[in-house]
Amino acid sequence: MARKECYLYVQTMPQLLRLNLGDLCESGSSAEFEIAYDYSASDGRVPIGMACIVLGSKIYMVGGEKAQKGSMLSDPDEKNWLNTKDVYVFDHTKSESEDRLVPVRDGDGAALGRLNGPKTQPIGFTLEGKFYVLSTRPFLGSLSEHIPPVFEVFNPTLPIPSWKALPHQPNYPSMDYFAWGRKLLAMRMSCFFIFDAKEEKWTEAWDFIDQFTDIYKPTPTPPIPSNAGVEFKGVVFAVTSDMDALVAYDLDAGGHLKAYWVLDELSEVFEGPPSLYLGQGFLTDLGGGRMCLLFSGADNDCNWIVRVEVFHVDITTVGDRPNRPVLHREILRSFNLQSWNGLSPLIDSVFMCDHSNKGDIEADASSGLYSCEDLKKCAGHATEYVKGDSKKPKTSLPE
């Protein structure tokens, strides 16, 4: 039987890692992360810190910072580092001994063209099926100031798909963000702005952020959401900005928070043991209410640990609190990534790609991700998880 081609990818500055989700769901303990691409060994041939975009079965990478020929990733001379508008495609069919990152050339017929301008350490996200790339701060100090356009959008549904420059973000650069629906919340220190994808403009976000920071409220304020949110049946799920919980938010179209729920069922992912510091959390949509939560950090021995939890949710429609999520755990695995020891494995992005999906243009309108048919097929297999010394409750993954 052919190996399933649905992977969870983890983009970091030194390496691109991946985990076969089919193996994780079927066998659990035998699934392991593998190095899909080692940027630190590329001798500056390709940029580092690129944003990843999934189009069907392919992964495209844009932006980042690139060294001149002959310089290394650890080169202290920042003047050697250049910015790039180039586009690369990850060729998963090549072996580890071959170069899997292939530059896209004009006339190749690729689905994704070159950017209008370079992007330094960009964040990539999807709003309503369109792909956005926003520059943040230079990682290697190769730019004293930004080069416009800082912000661009790619619409894959146009007759001739292309990149379009968008208005400059106020208070550039962003340090954190939260994407949901058609909006992006950009955060930097005590400054907050919202980008509306329909109107293509930035506005101050004090009305939105006050819902999470009003110390005069008689009840505890909700945790501030962070990174890309996953929306399911009108409820947005996101990791908190403190990276200590997963929260479900009931937001209306204007961003008004009607209710929220801290999903304590997943506290084990964040709390351990062992306890992790420098923690980062990412939520990925697997389709149909199924999601994948990844949390990473270092333990007391400076080992880099990654925990991956797959779960699915139902949304209640009756009772005095409609839209309340009901969470069903499926599998939890903890990985000690020896390849990260001695490096700086801060994660740039986490995403899913089904390499057997041949629909290379049409994106999912809510998340920009694609359904993983192989993952759904493995839903018939029973899995189990262990929490402390309790018994092992078996959970059959739903169709």
C-alpha positions as CSV (number, residue, x, y, z in Angstrom):
1,M,0.0,0.0,0.0
2,A,1.3,3.4,-0.9
3,R,2.3,5.7,1.9
4,K,-0.2,8.4,2.6
5,E,0.9,11.9,1.5
6,C,-0.8,14.1,4.1
7,Y,1.7,16.0,6.2
8,L,1.9,18.6,9.0
9,Y,4.7,20.9,8.1
10,V,6.7,23.1,10.6
11,Q,8.6,26.0,9.1
12,T,11.6,27.3,11.1
13,M,14.6,29.4,10.2
14,P,17.1,26.5,10.1
15,Q,14.9,23.7,8.9
16,L,11.5,22.6,7.4
17,L,10.1,19.7,9.3
18,R,7.2,17.5,8.6
19,L,5.0,14.8,10.3
20,N,3.0,12.2,8.3
21,L,-0.6,12.7,9.7
22,G,-1.8,9.4,8.3
23,D,1.0,7.6,10.2
24,L,0.1,9.6,13.4
25,C,-3.6,8.7,13.2
26,E,-3.0,5.0,12.3
27,S,-0.1,4.0,14.4
28,G,0.5,6.9,16.8
29,S,3.8,5.9,18.5
30,S,5.7,5.1,15.3
31,A,5.1,8.4,13.6
32,E,8.2,10.8,13.7
33,F,9.1,14.2,12.5
34,E,11.6,14.2,9.6
35,I,13.7,17.0,8.1
36,A,12.1,17.9,4.8
37,Y,14.6,20.7,4.0
38,D,17.7,21.8,5.8
39,Y,18.3,25.6,5.2
40,S,21.4,25.6,7.3
41,A,23.1,23.3,4.8
42,S,22.1,25.2,1.7
43,D,25.2,27.5,1.8
44,G,23.0,30.5,1.2
45,R,21.5,29.2,-2.1
46,V,17.9,29.7,-0.9
47,P,16.4,32.4,1.4
48,I,15.6,31.8,5.0
49,G,12.5,32.9,6.9
50,M,10.2,32.4,3.9
51,A,6.4,32.4,4.1
52,C,4.7,29.2,3.0
53,I,1.6,29.0,0.8
54,V,-0.2,25.8,0.0
55,L,-1.9,25.5,-3.4
56,G,-3.5,22.1,-3.8
57,S,-0.7,19.5,-3.5
58,K,2.2,22.0,-3.8
59,I,4.0,24.2,-1.3
60,Y,5.3,27.6,-2.5
61,M,7.6,29.8,-0.5
62,V,8.1,33.5,-0.9
63,G,10.0,36.4,0.7
64,G,12.8,35.8,3.2
65,E,16.4,36.9,3.2
66,K,19.1,35.4,1.0
67,A,22.8,35.3,1.4
68,Q,25.3,36.1,-1.4
69,K,27.0,33.1,-2.9
70,G,29.6,31.7,-0.5
71,S,28.3,33.1,2.7
72,M,26.8,30.8,5.3
73,L,23.6,30.9,7.5
74,S,25.8,31.8,10.5
75,D,27.8,34.5,8.6
76,P,28.0,37.5,11.1
77,D,28.5,40.0,8.2
78,E,24.9,41.2,7.8
79,K,25.8,43.1,4.6
80,N,26.1,39.8,2.8
81,W,22.4,39.2,3.2
82,L,20.0,40.3,0.5
83,N,16.2,40.3,0.2
84,T,14.4,38.5,-2.6
85,K,11.2,38.6,-4.6
86,D,11.7,35.1,-5.9
87,V,9.3,32.2,-5.5
88,Y,10.3,28.6,-4.7
89,V,8.3,25.4,-4.9
90,F,8.9,22.4,-2.6
91,D,9.2,19.2,-4.6
92,H,8.2,16.5,-2.2
93,T,8.7,13.8,-4.9
94,K,12.5,14.3,-4.7
95,S,14.7,12.3,-2.4
96,E,16.5,13.8,0.6
97,S,19.8,13.7,-1.4
98,E,18.3,15.9,-4.0
99,D,17.5,19.6,-3.8
100,R,13.8,19.8,-3.0
101,L,13.5,23.6,-3.2
102,V,13.2,24.6,-6.8
103,P,13.1,28.2,-8.0
104,V,10.1,29.2,-10.1
105,R,11.1,30.8,-13.4
106,D,9.0,33.0,-15.6
107,G,7.2,30.9,-18.2
108,D,7.2,27.8,-16.0
109,G,3.4,27.9,-15.8
110,A,3.5,27.8,-12.0
111,A,0.4,28.8,-10.1
112,L,2.3,31.4,-8.1
113,G,4.3,34.3,-9.6
114,R,7.0,36.6,-8.2
115,L,6.2,39.2,-5.5
116,N,6.1,42.9,-6.3
117,G,8.7,43.6,-3.6
118,P,10.9,41.7,-1.1
119,K,9.5,40.6,2.2
120,T,11.6,40.4,5.3
121,Q,10.7,37.5,7.7
122,P,7.1,37.6,6.3
123,I,4.0,36.2,8.0
124,G,1.7,34.4,5.6
125,F,-2.0,33.9,6.2
126,T,-5.3,33.3,4.4
127,L,-8.5,35.4,4.5
128,E,-11.5,34.1,2.6
129,G,-9.5,32.0,0.2
130,K,-6.9,34.7,-0.6
131,F,-3.2,34.5,0.4
132,Y,-1.6,37.4,2.2
133,V,2.1,38.1,2.9
134,L,3.2,40.9,5.3
135,S,6.8,41.9,6.0
136,T,7.9,42.1,9.6
137,R,11.4,43.0,10.9
138,P,14.5,41.9,9.0
139,F,16.0,38.8,10.7
140,L,19.6,39.5,9.7
141,G,19.5,43.3,9.7
142,S,20.0,43.5,5.9
143,L,17.6,46.4,5.6
144,S,17.8,49.7,7.5
145,E,14.2,50.4,6.5
146,H,11.4,48.6,4.7
147,I,11.1,48.4,0.9
148,P,7.5,48.8,-0.4
149,P,5.2,47.1,-0.9
150,V,5.3,45.7,2.6
151,F,1.9,44.0,2.2
152,E,0.6,41.9,-0.8
153,V,-2.3,39.6,-1.6
154,F,-2.6,36.7,-4.1
155,N,-6.0,35.7,-5.4
156,P,-5.8,32.2,-6.9
157,T,-9.3,32.4,-8.4
158,L,-8.7,35.3,-10.8
159,P,-8.4,34.4,-14.6
160,I,-4.8,35.5,-14.4
161,P,-3.7,35.0,-10.7
162,S,-1.2,37.6,-9.6
163,W,0.1,39.5,-6.6
164,K,-1.5,42.9,-5.7
165,A,0.1,45.5,-3.5
166,L,-1.9,46.6,-0.4
167,P,-1.9,49.7,1.8
168,H,1.1,50.0,4.1
169,Q,0.5,48.8,7.6
170,P,0.6,51.5,10.3
171,N,3.2,51.2,13.0
172,Y,5.3,48.7,11.0
173,P,6.5,46.1,11.7
174,S,4.1,43.7,13.5
175,M,5.3,41.5,16.3
176,D,2.2,39.3,16.6
177,Y,-1.1,38.8,14.7
178,F,-4.5,37.1,14.8
179,A,-6.3,36.2,11.5
180,W,-9.9,35.2,11.3
181,G,-12.8,35.6,8.9
182,R,-11.9,38.5,6.6
183,K,-9.8,40.4,9.2
184,L,-6.2,40.5,10.5
185,L,-5.4,42.0,13.9
186,A,-1.7,43.2,13.9
187,M,-0.1,43.8,17.2
188,R,3.1,45.5,18.2
189,M,3.8,46.5,21.8
190,S,0.7,48.6,22.8
191,C,-0.4,49.4,19.2
192,F,-3.2,47.4,17.6
193,F,-4.6,47.7,14.0
194,I,-7.1,45.7,12.1
195,F,-7.0,45.0,8.3
196,D,-10.3,44.4,6.6
197,A,-9.8,42.2,3.5
198,K,-13.1,43.3,1.9
199,E,-12.4,47.0,2.2
200,E,-8.6,46.6,1.9
201,K,-7.8,49.2,4.6
202,W,-6.3,49.5,8.1
203,T,-8.1,50.9,11.1
204,E,-7.2,51.3,14.8
205,A,-8.4,48.3,16.8
206,W,-9.0,49.7,20.2
207,D,-12.7,48.8,20.2
208,F,-11.8,45.2,19.5
209,I,-8.8,44.9,21.9
210,D,-10.7,46.6,24.8
211,Q,-12.8,43.5,25.0
212,F,-9.7,41.6,26.2
213,T,-7.9,44.3,28.2
214,D,-10.6,46.2,30.2
215,I,-9.4,46.0,33.8
216,Y,-12.5,47.6,35.0
217,K,-14.8,44.8,34.0
218,P,-16.4,43.0,36.9
219,T,-15.6,39.6,35.4
220,P,-12.2,38.3,34.2
221,T,-11.2,39.5,30.7
222,P,-11.0,37.0,27.9
223,P,-7.5,35.9,26.8
224,I,-6.2,37.7,23.7
225,P,-6.1,35.4,20.6
226,S,-3.0,34.9,18.6
227,N,-1.8,33.5,15.2
228,A,-4.2,32.1,12.7
229,G,-7.6,31.2,14.0
230,V,-9.6,28.2,12.8
231,E,-13.3,28.8,12.2
232,F,-15.9,26.1,12.5
233,K,-19.6,26.7,12.3
234,G,-19.2,30.4,13.3
235,V,-16.9,29.7,16.3
236,V,-13.2,30.8,16.0
237,F,-10.6,28.7,17.8
238,A,-7.2,30.2,18.6
239,V,-4.2,29.8,20.8
240,T,-3.9,32.7,23.4
241,S,-1.2,35.3,23.0
242,D,0.3,34.0,26.3
243,M,0.6,30.6,24.7
244,D,-1.0,28.8,27.6
245,A,-4.4,27.7,26.4
246,L,-6.7,27.1,23.4
247,V,-9.8,29.2,23.4
248,A,-13.0,29.2,21.4
249,Y,-14.4,32.7,20.6
250,D,-17.9,33.5,19.4
251,L,-17.4,36.7,17.4
252,D,-19.9,38.5,15.3
253,A,-19.1,39.9,11.8
254,G,-18.0,43.2,13.4
255,G,-15.6,41.5,15.8
256,H,-17.8,41.9,18.9
257,L,-17.1,39.0,21.4
258,K,-20.4,37.4,22.4
259,A,-18.9,34.5,24.4
260,Y,-15.7,32.5,24.9
261,W,-14.7,29.2,26.3
262,V,-11.2,28.1,27.5
263,L,-10.8,24.5,26.4
264,D,-9.3,23.0,29.5
265,E,-9.5,19.6,28.0
266,L,-6.3,20.4,26.2
267,S,-4.4,21.8,29.2
268,E,-2.1,18.8,29.2
269,V,-0.7,20.0,25.9
270,F,0.5,23.3,27.4
271,E,1.3,22.2,30.9
272,G,3.1,19.0,30.4
273,P,4.9,17.4,32.1
274,P,7.6,18.3,31.5
275,S,7.1,22.1,31.7
276,L,8.3,23.9,28.6
277,Y,9.6,27.5,28.3
278,L,9.9,29.7,25.3
279,G,6.6,28.0,24.3
280,Q,4.9,28.5,21.0
281,G,1.4,27.3,20.0
282,F,-0.2,26.8,16.5
283,L,-3.6,25.5,15.5
284,T,-4.1,23.9,12.1
285,D,-7.4,23.1,10.3
286,L,-7.8,19.5,9.1
287,G,-11.3,20.0,7.9
288,G,-14.8,19.0,9.1
289,G,-14.2,20.2,12.7
290,R,-11.0,18.3,13.0
291,M,-8.0,20.3,14.1
292,C,-4.3,19.8,15.1
293,L,-2.7,21.7,18.0
294,L,1.1,22.0,18.1
295,F,2.9,23.3,21.1
296,S,6.7,23.5,21.3
297,G,9.3,24.7,23.8
298,A,12.4,23.7,25.7
299,D,12.5,21.6,28.9
300,N,14.9,22.1,31.8
301,D,17.6,20.1,30.1
302,C,17.4,22.4,27.0
303,N,15.8,19.6,24.9
304,W,13.3,20.9,22.4
305,I,10.0,19.2,22.8
306,V,7.0,19.3,20.4
307,R,3.6,18.1,21.4
308,V,1.0,17.4,18.8
309,E,-2.7,16.8,19.6
310,V,-5.4,15.9,17.0
311,F,-9.0,16.5,18.1
312,H,-12.4,17.3,16.7
313,V,-15.2,19.5,17.9
314,D,-18.9,19.6,17.8
315,I,-20.9,22.8,18.3
316,T,-24.0,22.8,20.4
317,T,-27.2,24.4,19.0
318,V,-29.5,24.1,22.0
319,G,-29.6,25.2,25.6
320,D,-28.9,28.6,27.2
321,R,-25.4,28.9,25.7
322,P,-25.6,28.0,22.0
323,N,-22.4,27.7,20.0
324,R,-20.7,26.1,22.9
325,P,-18.0,23.8,21.6
326,V,-17.7,20.1,22.7
327,L,-14.2,18.8,22.3
328,H,-13.3,15.1,21.6
329,R,-9.6,14.2,22.0
330,E,-8.2,11.7,19.5
331,I,-4.4,11.4,20.0
332,L,-1.6,13.2,21.8
333,R,2.1,12.6,21.0
334,S,5.2,14.2,22.4
335,F,8.4,14.5,20.3
336,N,12.0,15.2,21.5
337,L,13.5,16.8,18.4
338,Q,17.2,16.1,18.6
339,S,17.8,17.9,15.3
340,W,16.8,21.2,17.0
341,N,19.2,20.9,19.9
342,G,21.9,23.6,19.5
343,L,19.8,25.6,17.0
344,S,17.3,28.3,17.5
345,P,14.1,26.5,16.6
346,L,11.5,29.3,16.9
347,I,8.7,28.3,14.6
348,D,7.6,30.6,11.8
349,S,4.5,28.7,10.7
350,V,2.7,25.4,10.9
351,F,0.5,24.1,8.1
352,M,-1.0,21.0,6.5
353,C,-0.5,19.9,2.9
354,D,-2.0,16.9,1.2
355,H,0.3,16.0,-1.6
356,S,-2.2,13.7,-3.2
357,N,-4.6,16.6,-3.7
358,K,-4.4,17.7,-7.3
359,G,-6.7,20.8,-7.0
360,D,-3.8,23.2,-7.3
361,I,-6.0,26.4,-7.6
362,E,-9.2,26.3,-5.6
363,A,-8.7,27.1,-1.9
364,D,-10.9,26.5,1.1
365,A,-12.6,29.8,1.7
366,S,-12.4,29.7,5.5
367,S,-8.8,28.7,6.1
368,G,-6.9,28.4,2.8
369,L,-6.1,24.8,3.7
370,Y,-7.3,21.7,1.8
371,S,-9.2,18.6,2.8
372,C,-7.0,15.6,3.6
373,E,-8.9,12.5,2.2
374,D,-6.2,10.1,3.5
375,L,-6.6,11.5,7.0
376,K,-10.3,11.0,6.8
377,K,-9.9,7.4,5.7
378,C,-7.8,6.7,8.7
379,A,-10.6,7.9,10.9
380,G,-11.9,4.3,11.1
381,H,-8.9,3.3,13.2
382,A,-9.2,3.3,16.9
383,T,-6.6,5.3,18.8
384,E,-5.9,5.9,22.4
385,Y,-4.2,8.4,24.7
386,V,-3.0,8.3,28.2
387,K,-3.5,11.1,30.8
388,G,-1.4,10.6,33.9
389,D,-2.0,7.3,35.6
390,S,-5.6,7.1,34.5
391,K,-7.1,4.4,32.3
392,K,-6.7,4.5,28.6
393,P,-10.0,5.7,27.0
394,K,-10.3,4.5,23.4
395,T,-11.6,7.0,20.9
396,S,-12.7,6.1,17.3
397,L,-12.0,9.0,15.0
398,P,-15.3,10.1,13.3
399,E,-15.9,9.9,9.6
